[in-house]
Amino acid sequence: MTIDAALTGALTGAFTRPIPKSAGAQVRYLVRQHKGSTKAVATLLGVSQRTVERYVKNQIKRPRPDLAERMAAEVGRRWQPQIRAKARKTAATSAGLVVDVRARFGFTAAPGTTDDARLRHLTLALPPRHAARLLDAQAAGATDRELQQATADALGEVYFRDGGRRAHDLHVELTDIEQIQFEL
């Protein structure tokens, strides 16, 4: 799982209503989001305009599995933008994020210390400033490698350097992510 997907999943948890389940309802929602343009939705989903029109009229009820995934992903990306924005703001200003990660952590530290990468499972509350950095980077379109480094920096500060109380020169690297999950 990517860090981008994990952050998106955390924001999805803030939704007050579930996304539409039927293919017709999902396509109608996408058409409304594109101001009634079935052509724009067809381009977005990679199908013909006529196919979109048939979904809108419920003439087609079951999409191919790959199309169903694309429809659900596009609806999820646009669903409840105000709720999503409020959750981002709350995490970035007051609540922070909780991260649960199982990954390999490597270190660059002072000479004479061990820097062998080790598999660890950490569950930590990240303060709002780290949550803001992660969410802002995601919103700006950062690559997964950049998000991975931002997460490593946050975990390094909060857990390994204990907020500046120890291991001052420690640089943390996060690799081989087996599992990662964020919660608001």
Beta strands, then each sheet from edge to edge (+ up, - down):
strand 1: 97-108
strand 2: 118-126
strand 3: 171-183
sheet 1: 2+ 1- 3+
end
